[in-house]
Amino acid sequence: MLARRIAGLQKFAIAGILLAVAAAASSAVCAETRPVVVELFTSQGCSSCPKADAYLRELAPREDVIALSFNVDYWDYLGWRDTLASPAFTKRQKAYARGLGLSGVYTPQIVVDGVVEGVGSHRDEIDDAIARQAAKSAGVGVSFRDEGTSLILDVAGGAAPAKPATLWLVRYTTEEAVDIRRGENRDRTIAYANVVRELTPVGMWKGKPLSLTLPKSELLTKGFEGCVALLQAGDGGPILGAARIDLSR
C-alpha cells in the first residue's frame, strides 16, 4: 500500500514538473522578441520627404522591423493634394506630438515604437533608435492565427495598464508609385512602401487575454496586401505589442 502511495506521489510530482516546463515554454514563446514598429509620417507635397520614403523602402523587407508609411494631409495647400493621405493619419501624428512633448508636427518624421521620434531621413539616428528598442523586452504577445476562412487575432495577458490599451488593425499596400504633377515634388514619381490605407480600432485590452475573429472576406477587400495589429497604450502612447500577416498569399 505504502509503495503504491509513493509511486502515486512520484507520478503527481512528475506531472507537476511537466506542467511547469510547459508553462515555462509557453512564457518563452510569448517573450520572443517582436519586430520594432517604425512609423513614417510623410507627404507627397513635402520636398524633404523622398529621402525618408527611400529609407522606409529599405526598412520594409526587414523581418525585425514593421515599417509603415502614413501620408498626412496638412501640406495639401501647397498645390498638390496627397493621393494617399488621410486626416486620421494626421490625427495620429498629432497624438504622438502631444505624447512626446513636441510643439507641433512635421514631415518627414519617424516614430519608433511610439516612444522615440526623429527626422525620417536621419538614418543613423533612426537605426540607433531601432537597435535600442530591439534590445528591450518583447512586451505583450500579439499574434495572428490562420483558421481557413478567418484569422484569429490573439493578445496575451499581462500587467493591467493604467488605462485600457487600444488594439489597432492596420491594413496597407506593399507598394505605391505616384506621379506628382504639382507642388514641391512636381514632375517626380515617388515610390512608397507599406502604405497604410486603413487604421481601425478593433478592441480594448485591460490586461486579460483577448481573441478576435476576423473574417478573411472582409480583410481581403480593396486589394490590401498586408495587415498589422498594434497594441498601443493611451492616445499616441508606447506600442506594447505588434504582429503582422501577409494577405497576398
Residue pairs with C-beta under 8 A, 6 or more apart in sequence:
29 141
30 138
30 141
30 156
31 137
31 138
31 141
32 138
32 141
33 64
33 134
33 138
34 138
34 139
34 141
34 142
34 241
34 242
34 243
35 62
35 63
35 64
35 65
35 66
35 242
35 244
36 64
36 65
36 66
36 112
36 113
36 130
36 133
36 134
37 65
37 66
37 68
37 112
37 113
37 114
37 230
37 239
37 242
38 56
38 59
38 65
38 66
38 67
38 68
38 110
38 111
38 112
38 126
38 130
39 68
39 70
39 110
39 111
39 112
40 52
40 53
40 55
40 56
40 67
40 68
40 69
40 70
40 108
40 109
40 110
40 120
41 70
41 72
41 89
41 93
41 105
41 107
41 108
41 109
41 110
41 111
41 120
42 49
42 52
42 53
42 56
42 69
42 70
42 71
42 72
42 107
42 108
42 120
42 192
43 49
43 71
43 72
43 73
43 74
43 75
43 82
43 85
43 107
44 71
44 75
44 80
44 82
44 83
44 84
44 85
44 178
44 180
44 183
44 185
44 190
45 75
45 76
45 78
45 79
45 80
45 82
45 183
45 184
45 185
46 75
46 107
46 108
46 184
46 185
47 184
47 185
48 107
48 108
48 121
49 107
49 108
49 120
49 185
49 190
50 185
50 188
50 190
51 108
51 120
51 121
52 107
52 108
52 110
52 119
52 120
52 121
53 69
53 108
53 190
53 191
53 192
53 193
54 191
55 120
55 121
55 123
55 126
56 67
56 69
56 110
56 120
56 192
56 193
56 194
57 191
57 192
57 193
59 65
59 67
59 193
60 67
60 174
60 193
60 194
64 134
65 130
66 228
66 242
66 244
67 193
67 194
68 170
68 172
68 194
68 196
68 228
69 172
69 192
69 193
69 194
69 195
69 196
70 86
70 89
70 92
70 93
70 196
71 82
71 84
71 85
71 86
71 89
71 192
71 195
71 196
72 82
72 85
72 89
72 90
72 93
72 105
72 107
73 81
73 82
73 85
73 86
73 87
73 89
73 90
74 90
74 105
75 82
75 107
75 183
76 82
76 85
78 183
78 184
79 182
79 183
79 184
79 186
80 180
80 181
80 182
80 183
80 184
80 185
80 186
83 178
84 176
84 178
84 192
84 195
84 197
86 199
88 199
89 196
89 199
90 105
92 199
92 236
93 105
93 109
93 111
94 105
94 236
95 235
95 236
96 102
96 111
96 114
96 117
96 236
97 103
97 104
97 105
97 236
98 235
98 236
99 114
99 234
99 235
99 236
99 237
100 111
100 115
100 117
100 236
102 117
107 120
108 119
108 120
108 121
109 117
109 118
109 119
109 120
110 117
110 118
110 119
110 120
110 126
111 117
112 118
112 126
112 129
112 130
112 133
113 133
113 238
113 239
114 232
114 233
114 236
114 237
114 238
114 239
115 133
115 238
115 239
116 129
116 132
116 133
118 125
118 126
118 129
119 125
120 126
138 241
139 158
139 231
139 239
139 240
139 241
140 155
140 156
140 158
140 205
140 231
140 240
140 241
141 154
141 155
141 156
141 241
142 153
142 154
142 155
142 156
142 229
142 231
142 241
142 242
142 243
143 153
143 154
143 243
144 151
144 152
144 153
144 154
144 227
144 229
144 243
144 244
144 245
145 151
145 152
145 153
145 154
146 245
147 213
149 215
149 216
149 217
150 213
150 214
150 215
150 216
151 213
151 214
151 216
151 219
151 227
151 245
152 211
152 212
152 213
152 214
153 167
153 169
153 202
153 211
153 212
153 213
153 214
153 229
153 243
154 209
154 210
154 211
155 167
155 203
155 205
155 209
155 210
155 211
155 231
155 241
156 209
156 241
157 207
157 208
157 209
158 207
158 240
159 207
160 206
160 207
161 205
161 206
161 207
161 233
161 240
163 233
163 234
164 204
164 205
164 206
165 204
165 205
165 206
165 231
165 232
165 233
165 234
165 237
165 240
166 201
166 203
166 204
166 205
166 231
166 232
167 201
167 202
167 203
167 204
167 205
167 210
167 212
167 229
167 230
167 231
168 199
168 200
168 201
168 202
168 229
168 230
168 231
168 232
169 198
169 199
169 200
169 201
169 202
169 214
169 227
169 228
169 229
170 196
170 198
170 199
170 200
170 227
170 228
170 229
170 230
171 196
171 197
171 198
171 200
171 219
171 222
171 224
171 226
171 227
171 247
172 194
172 195
172 196
172 197
172 224
172 225
172 226
172 227
172 228
173 194
173 195
173 197
173 223
173 224
173 225
173 226
174 193
174 194
174 195
174 225
174 226
174 248
175 191
175 192
175 193
175 195
176 191
176 192
176 195
177 189
177 190
177 191
177 192
178 189
178 190
178 192
179 188
179 189
180 186
180 187
180 188
180 189
180 190
181 187
194 226
197 222
197 224
198 222
198 224
202 212
202 214
203 210
203 212
205 231
205 240
219 227
219 247
220 247
224 247
225 246
225 247
225 248
226 244
226 245
226 246
226 247
226 248
227 244
227 245
227 247
228 242
228 243
228 244
228 245
229 241
229 242
229 243
229 244
230 239
230 241
230 242
231 239
231 240
231 241
231 242
232 238
232 239
232 240
233 240
